[in-house]
């Protein structure tokens, strides 16, 4: 897995590979069960600055089927006092 980021929103940068920075790589083992999350460990921590908007892209190789959300909108957003995430379902990007 590769984790790419940029300061600001991903909107308008979906096709601009030069806007993205490789922040970390990771590996893991698939759960092997449909609709069960898998674990991936990053090689380095990804540090984000408070009060800053980031675009993030998770890129997995083409040999694995994957979805970042369930696609029905019920698990695409999360927030607490520390972080807020807003995910785009099935976003695919090649770098």
C-alpha positions as CSV (number, residue, x, y, z in Angstrom):
1,X,0.0,0.0,0.0
2,X,1.1,3.5,-0.7
3,X,-0.2,6.6,1.1
4,X,-0.1,9.9,-0.8
5,X,-1.0,13.3,0.6
6,X,-1.3,16.9,-0.3
7,X,-2.1,20.0,1.7
8,X,-5.6,21.1,0.7
9,X,-8.4,19.2,-0.9
10,X,-8.1,16.4,-3.4
11,X,-10.7,18.2,-5.6
12,X,-9.1,19.3,-8.8
13,X,-6.0,17.2,-8.1
14,X,-7.4,13.8,-9.0
15,X,-5.5,13.7,-12.3
16,X,-2.4,15.7,-11.2
17,X,0.2,13.2,-10.0
18,X,2.7,16.1,-9.4
19,X,0.5,17.5,-6.7
20,X,0.8,14.4,-4.5
21,X,3.6,13.4,-2.1
22,X,4.3,9.8,-1.1
23,X,4.0,10.0,2.7
24,X,4.4,6.3,3.6
25,X,4.2,2.8,2.4
26,X,2.8,-0.2,4.2
27,X,2.1,-3.9,4.0
28,X,-0.3,-6.2,5.7
29,X,-2.3,-9.4,5.5
30,X,-5.9,-9.5,4.1
31,X,-8.5,-10.7,6.5
32,X,-9.7,-13.1,3.8
33,X,-13.3,-12.4,4.7
34,X,-15.6,-10.2,2.6
35,X,-16.7,-7.1,4.5
36,X,-14.1,-7.6,7.2
37,X,-11.4,-4.9,7.5
38,X,-7.8,-5.9,6.9
39,X,-4.8,-4.5,8.8
40,X,-1.9,-2.7,7.2
41,X,1.2,-1.3,9.0
42,X,2.9,1.8,7.7
43,X,6.7,2.0,7.4
44,X,6.7,5.5,9.0
45,X,4.0,7.4,10.8
46,X,2.1,10.0,8.9
47,X,2.0,13.2,10.9
48,X,-0.8,15.8,10.1
49,X,-0.9,19.3,11.4
50,X,-4.0,20.4,13.4
51,X,-6.3,22.8,11.6
52,X,-5.0,21.8,8.1
53,X,-7.0,20.2,5.4
54,X,-5.3,17.3,3.6
55,X,-6.1,15.2,0.5
56,X,-5.1,11.6,1.1
57,X,-5.0,8.7,-1.4
58,X,-4.5,5.1,-0.4
59,X,-3.2,3.1,-3.4
60,X,-3.2,-0.7,-3.4
61,X,-1.8,-2.8,-6.2
62,X,-4.0,-4.1,-8.9
63,X,-3.7,-7.8,-7.8
64,X,-6.1,-7.2,-4.9
65,X,-9.8,-6.3,-4.9
66,X,-10.5,-3.5,-2.5
67,X,-12.9,-0.8,-1.5
68,X,-12.2,2.0,0.9
69,X,-15.8,2.3,2.0
70,X,-18.9,0.2,1.7
71,X,-20.1,2.4,-1.1
72,X,-23.6,3.1,0.3
73,X,-22.6,6.3,2.2
74,X,-23.1,4.9,5.7
75,X,-19.4,4.7,6.6
76,X,-17.8,7.5,4.5
77,X,-17.5,10.1,7.2
78,X,-16.0,10.0,10.7
79,X,-15.1,12.7,13.2
80,X,-14.2,13.2,16.8
81,X,-12.5,15.9,18.8
82,X,-9.1,15.1,17.1
83,X,-9.9,14.4,13.4
84,X,-12.6,14.5,10.7
85,X,-12.5,12.3,7.6
86,X,-14.7,12.5,4.5
87,X,-14.1,9.6,2.1
88,X,-14.9,9.3,-1.5
89,X,-16.1,5.8,-2.3
90,X,-14.0,3.7,-4.6
91,X,-11.6,6.4,-5.5
92,X,-9.0,4.9,-7.7
93,X,-5.8,6.8,-8.8
94,X,-2.6,5.6,-10.5
95,X,0.7,7.3,-9.9
